[in-house]
Amino acid sequence: MVSMQRQEKLRGGGGAAAAALPFFLLLILVSHQLVSADRFTVGDSKGWNPNVNYTVWEEKHKPFHVGDWLVFYYQSGMADVVQVDEAGYNKCDASSPISNYSKGRSYAFELNHTGRYYFICSRGYCYGGMRLAIAVEHLPPPSPPPSSLKDSSAAAPCRLLAITASVLAAALFPFHL
């Protein structure tokens, strides 16, 4: 009995944590493919500047989802990004901001919950249209995989992933009798 325990220690233990590693690695690979967050440059190549129609920009890029990022690029000292409520947006009023950012030349903002977000520039440009209102929704669930009877090539990536995980598991944790 002591001899078997000594051999087990020499092989690296073989505990529950070691056995779970291949499954953990597979979970990471699969979840990475399921998570989708997009990064949007507000105003596209025009950035966060006066004389840009942000209503048209929002229509072009929606829907926005939880986890997406808005990146505002602006001229330092000329503009800012102020998150306000709906009333502040409608009145171009930044006196009660939810958040305010004016340093540097860019600002990245994560959309971390569903609902409406409102952004304005408090430097007077809001009255000229430098404001953005967007709706954020949950990321839709992934579509079901196609039937293997209809298209066997669709299953190839899944098979490749399974084979890769098996080879990795066998390489990391050889089975000893």
C-alpha positions as YAML, in Angstrom:
chain: A
units: angstrom
residues:
- id: 1
  name: MET
  ca: [0.00, 0.00, 0.00]
- id: 2
  name: VAL
  ca: [2.80, 2.39, 0.91]
- id: 3
  name: SER
  ca: [4.53, 1.52, -2.34]
- id: 4
  name: MET
  ca: [1.43, 2.48, -4.39]
- id: 5
  name: GLN
  ca: [1.11, 5.81, -2.56]
- id: 6
  name: ARG
  ca: [4.78, 6.55, -3.23]
- id: 7
  name: GLN
  ca: [4.32, 5.73, -6.94]
- id: 8
  name: GLU
  ca: [1.24, 8.01, -7.07]
- id: 9
  name: LYS
  ca: [3.26, 10.89, -5.61]
- id: 10
  name: LEU
  ca: [6.01, 10.35, -8.16]
- id: 11
  name: ARG
  ca: [3.48, 10.54, -11.01]
- id: 12
  name: GLY
  ca: [2.18, 13.91, -9.80]
- id: 13
  name: GLY
  ca: [-0.63, 13.03, -7.46]
- id: 14
  name: GLY
  ca: [-3.59, 12.57, -9.79]
- id: 15
  name: GLY
  ca: [-5.97, 14.41, -7.48]
- id: 16
  name: ALA
  ca: [-9.41, 15.77, -8.30]
- id: 17
  name: ALA
  ca: [-8.00, 19.17, -9.30]
- id: 18
  name: ALA
  ca: [-5.67, 17.59, -11.84]
- id: 19
  name: ALA
  ca: [-8.48, 15.49, -13.29]
- id: 20
  name: ALA
  ca: [-10.69, 18.56, -13.65]
- id: 21
  name: LEU
  ca: [-8.10, 20.62, -15.57]
- id: 22
  name: PRO
  ca: [-8.92, 19.28, -19.07]
- id: 23
  name: PHE
  ca: [-12.60, 19.98, -18.54]
- id: 24
  name: PHE
  ca: [-11.77, 23.46, -17.27]
- id: 25
  name: LEU
  ca: [-9.64, 24.14, -20.35]
- id: 26
  name: LEU
  ca: [-12.43, 22.91, -22.61]
- id: 27
  name: LEU
  ca: [-14.92, 25.12, -20.78]
- id: 28
  name: ILE
  ca: [-12.69, 28.15, -21.34]
- id: 29
  name: LEU
  ca: [-12.37, 27.39, -25.06]
- id: 30
  name: VAL
  ca: [-16.12, 26.94, -25.52]
- id: 31
  name: SER
  ca: [-17.15, 29.92, -23.38]
- id: 32
  name: HIS
  ca: [-14.74, 32.19, -25.25]
- id: 33
  name: GLN
  ca: [-16.65, 31.42, -28.44]
- id: 34
  name: LEU
  ca: [-20.03, 32.09, -26.79]
- id: 35
  name: VAL
  ca: [-19.15, 35.46, -25.24]
- id: 36
  name: SER
  ca: [-19.43, 38.31, -27.66]
- id: 37
  name: ALA
  ca: [-18.71, 41.92, -26.79]
- id: 38
  name: ASP
  ca: [-18.30, 44.55, -29.45]
- id: 39
  name: ARG
  ca: [-16.37, 47.81, -29.34]
- id: 40
  name: PHE
  ca: [-17.98, 50.79, -31.05]
- id: 41
  name: THR
  ca: [-16.17, 54.00, -31.90]
- id: 42
  name: VAL
  ca: [-18.81, 56.66, -31.33]
- id: 43
  name: GLY
  ca: [-19.18, 58.67, -34.53]
- id: 44
  name: ASP
  ca: [-17.01, 56.16, -36.44]
- id: 45
  name: SER
  ca: [-14.15, 58.02, -38.16]
- id: 46
  name: LYS
  ca: [-15.63, 61.42, -37.21]
- id: 47
  name: GLY
  ca: [-15.38, 60.67, -33.50]
- id: 48
  name: TRP
  ca: [-17.12, 62.60, -30.71]
- id: 49
  name: ASN
  ca: [-17.23, 66.02, -32.36]
- id: 50
  name: PRO
  ca: [-19.70, 68.73, -33.34]
- id: 51
  name: ASN
  ca: [-21.65, 68.41, -36.60]
- id: 52
  name: VAL
  ca: [-22.02, 64.62, -36.43]
- id: 53
  name: ASN
  ca: [-25.49, 63.07, -36.53]
- id: 54
  name: TYR
  ca: [-25.33, 60.61, -33.63]
- id: 55
  name: THR
  ca: [-28.94, 59.52, -34.16]
- id: 56
  name: VAL
  ca: [-27.96, 58.15, -37.58]
- id: 57
  name: TRP
  ca: [-24.82, 56.60, -36.06]
- id: 58
  name: GLU
  ca: [-26.88, 54.85, -33.36]
- id: 59
  name: GLU
  ca: [-29.36, 53.51, -35.95]
- id: 60
  name: LYS
  ca: [-26.48, 52.15, -38.03]
- id: 61
  name: HIS
  ca: [-24.88, 50.22, -35.16]
- id: 62
  name: LYS
  ca: [-27.77, 48.99, -33.03]
- id: 63
  name: PRO
  ca: [-28.57, 46.71, -31.33]
- id: 64
  name: PHE
  ca: [-26.19, 47.31, -28.44]
- id: 65
  name: HIS
  ca: [-25.76, 44.56, -25.86]
- id: 66
  name: VAL
  ca: [-24.62, 44.24, -22.26]
- id: 67
  name: GLY
  ca: [-20.82, 43.93, -22.33]
- id: 68
  name: ASP
  ca: [-20.34, 46.10, -25.41]
- id: 69
  name: TRP
  ca: [-18.02, 49.12, -25.20]
- id: 70
  name: LEU
  ca: [-18.47, 52.66, -26.50]
- id: 71
  name: VAL
  ca: [-15.23, 54.49, -27.21]
- id: 72
  name: PHE
  ca: [-15.41, 58.26, -27.47]
- id: 73
  name: TYR
  ca: [-12.53, 60.03, -29.28]
- id: 74
  name: TYR
  ca: [-12.45, 63.82, -28.92]
- id: 75
  name: GLN
  ca: [-10.14, 66.83, -28.91]
- id: 76
  name: SER
  ca: [-8.54, 67.38, -25.54]
- id: 77
  name: GLY
  ca: [-9.83, 70.54, -23.88]
- id: 78
  name: MET
  ca: [-12.55, 71.01, -26.51]
- id: 79
  name: ALA
  ca: [-15.06, 68.30, -25.55]
- id: 80
  name: ASP
  ca: [-16.06, 65.96, -22.77]
- id: 81
  name: VAL
  ca: [-18.32, 62.96, -22.27]
- id: 82
  name: VAL
  ca: [-21.05, 63.31, -19.68]
- id: 83
  name: GLN
  ca: [-23.49, 60.52, -18.91]
- id: 84
  name: VAL
  ca: [-26.82, 62.01, -17.87]
- id: 85
  name: ASP
  ca: [-30.39, 60.87, -17.33]
- id: 86
  name: GLU
  ca: [-33.14, 61.38, -19.92]
- id: 87
  name: ALA
  ca: [-34.09, 64.83, -18.63]
- id: 88
  name: GLY
  ca: [-30.45, 66.00, -18.79]
- id: 89
  name: TYR
  ca: [-30.21, 64.63, -22.32]
- id: 90
  name: ASN
  ca: [-33.38, 66.38, -23.49]
- id: 91
  name: LYS
  ca: [-32.32, 69.73, -21.95]
- id: 92
  name: CYS
  ca: [-28.56, 69.43, -22.66]
- id: 93
  name: ASP
  ca: [-28.13, 69.82, -18.90]
- id: 94
  name: ALA
  ca: [-25.01, 68.35, -17.30]
- id: 95
  name: SER
  ca: [-25.63, 69.81, -13.83]
- id: 96
  name: SER
  ca: [-26.49, 66.35, -12.36]
- id: 97
  name: PRO
  ca: [-24.18, 63.96, -14.20]
- id: 98
  name: ILE
  ca: [-24.15, 60.21, -13.66]
- id: 99
  name: SER
  ca: [-20.53, 60.25, -14.79]
- id: 100
  name: ASN
  ca: [-18.27, 62.86, -16.35]
- id: 101
  name: TYR
  ca: [-15.04, 62.37, -18.25]
- id: 102
  name: SER
  ca: [-12.93, 65.14, -19.75]
- id: 103
  name: LYS
  ca: [-9.30, 64.04, -19.44]
- id: 104
  name: GLY
  ca: [-7.13, 62.91, -22.32]
- id: 105
  name: ARG
  ca: [-8.46, 62.42, -25.82]
- id: 106
  name: SER
  ca: [-10.57, 59.28, -25.43]
- id: 107
  name: TYR
  ca: [-12.95, 57.57, -23.08]
- id: 108
  name: ALA
  ca: [-14.06, 53.92, -23.09]
- id: 109
  name: PHE
  ca: [-17.40, 53.14, -21.49]
- id: 110
  name: GLU
  ca: [-18.73, 49.62, -20.86]
- id: 111
  name: LEU
  ca: [-22.47, 49.06, -21.27]
- id: 112
  name: ASN
  ca: [-22.94, 46.96, -18.15]
- id: 113
  name: HIS
  ca: [-26.73, 46.71, -17.83]
- id: 114
  name: THR
  ca: [-29.85, 46.78, -19.95]
- id: 115
  name: GLY
  ca: [-31.78, 50.02, -20.39]
- id: 116
  name: ARG
  ca: [-31.23, 53.44, -21.90]
- id: 117
  name: TYR
  ca: [-27.95, 55.35, -21.74]
- id: 118
  name: TYR
  ca: [-27.65, 59.07, -22.44]
- id: 119
  name: PHE
  ca: [-24.45, 60.98, -23.20]
- id: 120
  name: ILE
  ca: [-23.89, 64.66, -23.94]
- id: 121
  name: CYS
  ca: [-21.04, 67.11, -24.35]
- id: 122
  name: SER
  ca: [-21.31, 69.79, -21.67]
- id: 123
  name: ARG
  ca: [-19.11, 72.31, -23.50]
- id: 124
  name: GLY
  ca: [-22.04, 73.80, -25.46]
- id: 125
  name: TYR
  ca: [-21.90, 71.38, -28.38]
- id: 126
  name: CYS
  ca: [-24.89, 69.38, -27.12]
- id: 127
  name: TYR
  ca: [-27.21, 72.05, -28.53]
- id: 128
  name: GLY
  ca: [-25.66, 71.41, -31.93]
- id: 129
  name: GLY
  ca: [-26.37, 67.67, -31.73]
- id: 130
  name: MET
  ca: [-23.38, 66.34, -29.81]
- id: 131
  name: ARG
  ca: [-25.44, 63.91, -27.78]
- id: 132
  name: LEU
  ca: [-26.14, 60.20, -27.93]
- id: 133
  name: ALA
  ca: [-29.01, 58.06, -26.65]
- id: 134
  name: ILE
  ca: [-28.85, 54.28, -26.96]
- id: 135
  name: ALA
  ca: [-30.84, 51.28, -25.77]
- id: 136
  name: VAL
  ca: [-28.94, 48.28, -24.43]
- id: 137
  name: GLU
  ca: [-30.37, 44.77, -24.38]
- id: 138
  name: HIS
  ca: [-29.22, 41.35, -23.27]
- id: 139
  name: LEU
  ca: [-27.07, 39.39, -25.68]
- id: 140
  name: PRO
  ca: [-29.37, 36.92, -27.44]
- id: 141
  name: PRO
  ca: [-28.73, 33.24, -26.69]
- id: 142
  name: PRO
  ca: [-26.61, 31.41, -29.23]
- id: 143
  name: SER
  ca: [-28.55, 29.80, -32.04]
- id: 144
  name: PRO
  ca: [-28.95, 26.03, -31.82]
- id: 145
  name: PRO
  ca: [-26.43, 24.00, -33.76]
- id: 146
  name: PRO
  ca: [-27.60, 22.81, -37.17]
- id: 147
  name: SER
  ca: [-28.79, 19.24, -37.48]
- id: 148
  name: SER
  ca: [-25.97, 16.83, -38.28]
- id: 149
  name: LEU
  ca: [-28.24, 15.18, -40.85]
- id: 150
  name: LYS
  ca: [-28.53, 18.38, -42.87]
- id: 151
  name: ASP
  ca: [-24.87, 19.39, -42.92]
- id: 152
  name: SER
  ca: [-22.15, 17.14, -41.54]
- id: 153
  name: SER
  ca: [-19.49, 19.84, -42.19]
- id: 154
  name: ALA
  ca: [-21.06, 22.00, -39.47]
- id: 155
  name: ALA
  ca: [-20.09, 19.38, -36.88]
- id: 156
  name: ALA
  ca: [-16.43, 19.39, -37.94]
- id: 157
  name: PRO
  ca: [-15.36, 22.30, -35.67]
- id: 158
  name: CYS
  ca: [-17.02, 20.61, -32.68]
- id: 159
  name: ARG
  ca: [-15.30, 17.32, -33.46]
- id: 160
  name: LEU
  ca: [-11.98, 19.12, -33.86]
- id: 161
  name: LEU
  ca: [-12.47, 20.83, -30.50]
- id: 162
  name: ALA
  ca: [-13.32, 17.50, -28.83]
- id: 163
  name: ILE
  ca: [-10.31, 15.78, -30.39]
- id: 164
  name: THR
  ca: [-8.01, 18.64, -29.36]
- id: 165
  name: ALA
  ca: [-9.33, 18.51, -25.79]
- id: 166
  name: SER
  ca: [-8.85, 14.73, -25.68]
- id: 167
  name: VAL
  ca: [-5.28, 14.93, -26.96]
- id: 168
  name: LEU
  ca: [-4.49, 17.71, -24.51]
- id: 169
  name: ALA
  ca: [-5.99, 15.74, -21.64]
- id: 170
  name: ALA
  ca: [-4.05, 12.60, -22.61]
- id: 171
  name: ALA
  ca: [-0.80, 14.56, -22.88]
- id: 172
  name: LEU
  ca: [-1.23, 16.31, -19.55]
- id: 173
  name: PHE
  ca: [-2.68, 13.40, -17.58]
- id: 174
  name: PRO
  ca: [-1.54, 10.00, -18.82]
- id: 175
  name: PHE
  ca: [-3.59, 7.14, -17.44]
- id: 176
  name: HIS
  ca: [-1.53, 4.58, -15.54]
- id: 177
  name: LEU
  ca: [-2.78, 1.17, -14.47]
...
